Amino acid sequence: MSVLIIGAGEVGYMIASRLSEENIDVYIVEKDDAKVARISQKLDVKVVPGSGSSLKTLKEAGLEQTEMLIAVTDSDEVNLVAAFIAGSFADIPTKIVRVRGREYESAKVIFEKDYLDIDLVINPEQEASNRVELLLKTPGSNDVIQVAEGNVRLCGFRVANGSRFVNRTLIDIGKDTKGSNFLVAAIIRKDRLLIPRGNDEILAGDRVYLALGRENDRELFSLLGIKENPAQNVMIYGGSIAGEMLAMSLEKQGLNVKLVDSDEDRCTYLSEVLSRTTVLNSPSVNRELLENENISGMDAFVAASDDEEANILSALLAKRMGNPHVIAIVNTLDYISLVSDIGVDAVVNPRMATVSKILQFIRKGKIFSLSTLSGVEGEVIEVEAMDTSDLVSTPIKDIKWPNGAIVAGIIRKGKGRVVVPRGDTVIDPGDRVVIFSAKSAVHKVEKLLSVKLSYF
C-alpha cells in the first residue's frame, strides 16, 4: 500500500507517523526545509522536497503508483491543485483534501465526481466547532468522543478535590454507584494514559473518561456533583472562521450567543450573516467587558480567535470571574496539557480533530470509527465483533484482555441497544464493540478481534 501526503505540518506529520507504523509506504511532499529535515530524521518515510502543486514533484513522489492522496498543506489552492493533478495524471482511488476557505462552501460541486472527484473534504475549523458543540452539551467536560451514531459517548472530566471519586478504587466506586450505567474507561494522569482495573485508585487532578449511553446524563452529572445544565447562554471571543461557524450553529439551535471581536469590519460582516447573535466590537476581552456582559451568569465561554495566546488568557480571565465552563481553541499541541493544568476546562485542537477525522475516514472493513485522544497516545475504536474472534461468547472477565485496553461499550446487533459492560457481560457475533486502547496495545487488540485494523 502506498500513500502520498502533501504537506508535513502537524497534521501531515501525525498522519504520516500513524500510517508508517502500520507498515504502509508513505511519501511526503514538503517545500519547507526545516519540516523536511524534521520528518526525515524522525519517521521512516520518503520525503520529496518541493511544491504539492508541481506535477514534476508529485511524479517524483510516486504519484502514478499511489493509492491514496492526502493534501493537508496550509494552502487551499495547493491542496486543490494537487487533487486536480492526481485526478488528471493518475488513477488514485482515494483523495482527501483539507480546505479552510468559506468561499468554497457555495461551490461544493467542484469537489464532486464530475470535477475534482474528492472523497473527503475536511475543514479544521468546522471540526473544531463540532468538538466545541459536543462540549457545550456536556457541562463540566473537557473532552467528548461520540461513537455508534452518538449512542455511546466517552466523556472526559477533571477530578477535583472533594469529589466522591477521589482516593477510592474503582471497586469501591462501583459498590457506591451500584445500578448506575457508566464505566470508568480510562484515567489520564500526568499526561500518561492508564487503562484502569478494579483495584486502581482515582486521584485528585486525574482526568477520567467515563463511558455512558445517550440517556445517562442526569445520573452522571449527579455522581460528579455537576449542577449545570447544557449551555443555553454562550459568549464567544473571536470572529474567526471557527467562531463564526460555531455562532451560526448555536443560534440555529436556539442558544443565546454573544460574539466579541476586535476588528470593526469583521464585526460588521458578522452582524450581517448572523441573525440571532449579539456581535460586540471590543479591542480585547477585559474585566470591564466581561463584567458588563455578566460573564458569571453565562453558561459557557469559548475563546475561538486566531490568536491562541489571547484565547488562553481570555479563557483564564473568564474562569476567574466565575464562568463555569471555559473552552479554548489552541493550535499548539504542546500547550494542550499545560492549558488544562492551569485552569481552562477544555481545550480543542483543530489539528488533532482533523487527524482524527481523516484516520476515521480511511479505516476500512469492520472498523466503524476511530478517534484520537487529545494530547495522549490513545485511540477509541468502534469495531464489529467477528464470530471468529476470541472476544465473543465468553464473559468479559474471562477474556485474556491485553493490558492497556478495555471494552467501553457494546451496541447489540439488530437492536441498537447500548450496554455499558460489566465482568459478566457477553459479546455476541455482530455486536458493535467500543474499545478504549492505549496506542501500545492496538496490535494485541487486533489479534483478539480477529480483524486487521488496516487502511483503505
C-alpha positions, 0 to 999 in steps of 0.5 A: 500500500502506498500513500502520498501526503502533501504537506508535513505540518502537524497534521501531515506529520501525525498522519504520516507517523500513524500510517508508517507504523502500520507498515504502509509506504508513505511519501511526503511532499514538503517545500519547507526545509526545516519540516523536511529535515524534521520528518526525515530524521524522525519517521521512516518515510520518503520525503520529496522536497518541493511544491504539492502543486508541481506535477514534476514533484508529485511524479517524483513522489510516486504519484502514478503508483499511489493509492491514496492522496492526502493534501493537508498543506496550509494552502487551499489552492495547493491542496486543490491543485494537487487533487486536480493533478492526481485526478488528471495524471493518475488513477488514485482511488482515494483523495482527501483534501483539507480546505479552510476557505468559506468561499468554497462552501457555495461551490461544493460541486467542484469537489464532486465526481464530475470535477475534482472527484474528492472523497473527503473534504475536511475543514479544521475549523468546522471540526473544531466547532463540532468538538466545541458543540459536543462540549457545550452539551456536556457541562463540566467536560473537557473532552467528548468522543461520540461513537455508534451514531452518538449512542455511546459517548466517552466523556472526559472530566477533571477530578477535583478535590472533594469529589466522591471519586477521589482516593477510592478504587474503582471497586469501591466506586462501583459498590457506591454507584451500584445500578448506575450505567457508566464505566470508568474507561480510562484515567489520564494522569500526568499526561500518561494514559492508564487503562484502569482495573478494579483495584486502581485508585482515582486521584485528585487532578486525574482526568477520567473518561467515563463511558455512558449511553445517550440517556445517562446524563442526569445520573452522571452529572449527579455522581460528579456533583455537576449542577449545570445544565447544557449551555443555553447562554454562550459568549464567544471571543473571536470572529474567526472562521471557527467562531463564526461557524460555531455562532451560526450553529448555536443560534440555529439551535436556539442558544443565546450567543454573544460574539466579541471581536476586535476588528470593526469590519469583521464585526460588521460582516458578522452582524450581517450573516448572523441573525440571532447573535449579539456581535460586540466590537471590543479591542480585547476581552477585559474585566470591564467587558466581561463584567458588563456582559455578566460573564458569571451568569453565562453558561459557557465561554469559548475563546475561538480567535486566531490568536491562541495566546489571547484565547488562553488568557481570555479563557483564564480571565473568564474562569476567574470571574466565575464562568463555569465552563471555559473552552479554548481553541489552541493550535499548539499541541504542546500547550494542550496539557499545560492549558488544562493544568492551569485552569481552562476546562477544555481545550480543542485542537483543530489539528488533532480533530482533523487527524482524527477525522481523516484516520476515521475516514480511511479505516476500512472493513469492520472498523466503524470509527476511530478517534484520537485522544487529545494530547495522549497516545490513545485511540477509541475504536468502534469495531464489529465483533467477528464470530471468529474472534476470541472476544465473543461468547465468553464473559468479559472477565474471562477474556485474556484482555491485553493490558492497556485496553478495555471494552467501553461499550457494546451496541447489540446487533439488530437492536441498537441497544447500548450496554455499558459492560460489566465482568459478566457481560457477553459479546455476541457475533455482530455486536458493535464493540467500543474499545478504549486502547492505549496506542501500545496495545492496538496490535494485541487488540487486533489479534483478539478481534480477529480483524486487521485494523488496516487502511483503505 
